[in-house]
Amino acid sequence: MVEVENIKAVGKYIRISPTKVRRVLDQIRGRSYQEALMILEFMPYRACGPIWQVLNSAAANSQHNLEFKKQSLRVKTVFADQGPTLRRFRPRAQGRGYQIRKPTCHITVILEPTN
């Protein structure tokens, strides 16, 4: 079997917590590309949109750069790393400021062709 370089796509600085993204990524890990798209389409979480975009981008990369068919792809690895946290302040009682943290994440999708 010929070793194929990684079919990969990364979505960076996505404004959602990495823990919320990981619960969706656990559902599509190891599945076929078509099955993963169906799962993402019908899950009720907000994280599904950015994950769907990154998955589609990885499949488009494989089709354009390596000439694989999208139907022959499988999700090999998916993970969400923590990005920089945006810090904002809200006014609170007695003149205090309360810090609000707005987390970001980087989503990585790696695909592999099935035989």
N, C-alpha and C positions, 0 to 999 in steps of 0.2 A: 504494500500500500504506500502511495506517495504521500509524504507529509505536506500538509497544506498550511500556509501561514494563517495567522489568526484573522477571522472575519469578525471585525470589531467595530463598535460605535460607542461613543461616550457623550452623554448629555451632562453639561456642567452648569453649576450655579442654579439649580432648579429649586424654587422657593417652596420646599416642603420638607418636613422632617425625615431623616434617613430611616428612622424606625417605622414610620408609616409606609414608606416605600418598600422596605424589606418584607413586610407581611404580604404584599402583592407579589414580589419577586419569588418568594418561596412557592407560590402556586404555579409558576411557569417554568421553573428550573427543570431541565431535562426533557421538556416536551418538544414536539415538533413545532415548526414555525407557524403553520396554519392553526394548530390547536391553541398555541399561546395567544394568537391574535383573537380567536373566539373567546377565550377566557377573559382577556383584557376588555373586550368590547362589552361584556355583560356583567362584569363586577361593578359594584356600586361605589368604589373608592375614587377619590380625586387623583390619587397617584397613578391610576391606570392611563391617563392621557399622556403624560410625559414618557412613561415606560413604553407605551405603544409607539410613540414617535421614534424613540431610540431603537426599538426593535425593528421598525420599518427601515430606518436608516442603515442598520447593519445588513439587512437583507438586500437593500439597494446597492450597498457597497460590494457585496458578494456577486451580485448579478452584473454590475458594471465592471469591476476590476478583475474578477476571477471567472466570470461567465458561468456561474452556477445557477440552476433554476431555484426559485424561491421555495417550491414545493419539496425540494430535496434537502432542506436545511433543518437543523435541530438546535435547540438552545443548549449550548455546552455549559456556559458559566454566566451568571448575572449577579451583580452585587452593587450596593449603594454605599459610597463613602461619604463621610461628613465633609461639607464644604465650610466656608467661612460663615460665621454667625453675624447677622445684622443686629445691631443694638439700638433700640429706640427707648425714649423716656416718656412716661405718662405722668401728668400731675396727680398728686395724691393729697390727702388731708394734711393740713397744717404746713403747707408749703414744701412738702417733700416731693422728690421725684422717684418714680418707680421704674426700674429697668425692665424692658420687655425684650426677650431674645427671639429673633426670627431666624430659625435655622435654614440652611441650604444644604443640598447634597449633589453628588456627582453619581450618575447612573452609568454603569458599564455593562454592555451586552456583548458576549462572544458566542458566535455561532459556529457550527461545524456541519459539513455535508454528511448525509447518511448514505450508506451503501445500498 
